[in-house]
Amino acid sequence: MRRILAVLLENEPGSLSRIVGLFSQRAFNIESLTVAPTEDPSLSRITIATRGDDRVLEQIVKQVNKLIDVIKITDLTERSHVERELLLIKVLAMNDKSRTEVKRITDIFRGSIIDIGKQVYTIQLTGDAEKLNAFVTTLANETEIIESVRSGCVGIARGEKALRV
């Protein structure tokens, strides 16, 4: 089962490596990891997307919660939430036909062309993983993908309740 964990912790050197170390010790794979400071610069928020056995993940969550830098950990998959990823992708757009098709596909998926070169378009798209995967597959059928990069999952619980101290 896919799980999305939100971890609020003190913004201190080594905090991230201790959390990742717990996953590594249990041979548990992290699909994506996103880290950034919060509205309070002394705190960071980590979003971890992972898949695996619920029993093992429950143990990892308990151990992460015991770390001194961790203030709070929440499993977003157990509640109503919003999740997004960012995709930046460079594609070949050599002639009018391919440029038109890339533009059409980008518009359908509500993306933006953010840079145009002589033969290369750079596109930005946000959405859930399924949307981004569908976009990449559709583009690959129409043109050559030169390079792509994804941010990894970020998520936030719906409603007024916040992950705070």
Secondary structure in CASP SS format (residue, H / E / C, confidence):
PFRMAT SS
TARGET T0000
AUTHOR 0000-0000-0000
METHOD secondary structure of the structure
MODEL  1
M C 1.00
R E 1.00
R E 1.00
I E 1.00
L E 1.00
A E 1.00
V E 1.00
L E 1.00
L E 1.00
E E 1.00
N C 1.00
E C 1.00
P C 1.00
G C 1.00
S H 1.00
L H 1.00
S H 1.00
R H 1.00
I H 1.00
V H 1.00
G H 1.00
L H 1.00
F H 1.00
S H 1.00
Q H 1.00
R C 1.00
A C 1.00
F C 1.00
N C 1.00
I E 1.00
E E 1.00
S E 1.00
L E 1.00
T E 1.00
V E 1.00
A E 1.00
P E 1.00
T C 1.00
E C 1.00
D C 1.00
P C 1.00
S C 1.00
L E 1.00
S E 1.00
R E 1.00
I E 1.00
T E 1.00
I E 1.00
A E 1.00
T E 1.00
R E 1.00
G C 1.00
D C 1.00
D H 1.00
R H 1.00
V H 1.00
L H 1.00
E H 1.00
Q H 1.00
I H 1.00
V H 1.00
K H 1.00
Q H 1.00
V H 1.00
N H 1.00
K H 1.00
L C 1.00
I C 1.00
D C 1.00
V E 1.00
I E 1.00
K E 1.00
I E 1.00
T E 1.00
D E 1.00
L H 1.00
T H 1.00
E H 1.00
R C 1.00
S C 1.00
H E 1.00
V E 1.00
E E 1.00
R E 1.00
E E 1.00
L E 1.00
L E 1.00
L E 1.00
I E 1.00
K E 1.00
V E 1.00
L E 1.00
A C 1.00
M C 1.00
N C 1.00
D H 1.00
K H 1.00
S H 1.00
R H 1.00
T H 1.00
E H 1.00
V H 1.00
K H 1.00
R H 1.00
I H 1.00
T H 1.00
D H 1.00
I H 1.00
F C 1.00
R C 1.00
G C 1.00
S E 1.00
I E 1.00
I E 1.00
D E 1.00
I E 1.00
G C 1.00
K C 1.00
Q C 1.00
V E 1.00
Y E 1.00
T E 1.00
I E 1.00
Q E 1.00
L E 1.00
T E 1.00
G E 1.00
D C 1.00
A H 1.00
E H 1.00
K H 1.00
L H 1.00
N H 1.00
A H 1.00
F H 1.00
V H 1.00
T H 1.00
T H 1.00
L H 1.00
A H 1.00
N H 1.00
E H 1.00
T C 1.00
E C 1.00
I E 1.00
I E 1.00
E E 1.00
S E 1.00
V E 1.00
R E 1.00
S C 1.00
G C 1.00
C C 1.00
V E 1.00
G E 1.00
I E 1.00
A E 1.00
R C 1.00
G C 1.00
E C 1.00
K C 1.00
A C 1.00
L C 1.00
R C 1.00
V C 1.00
END
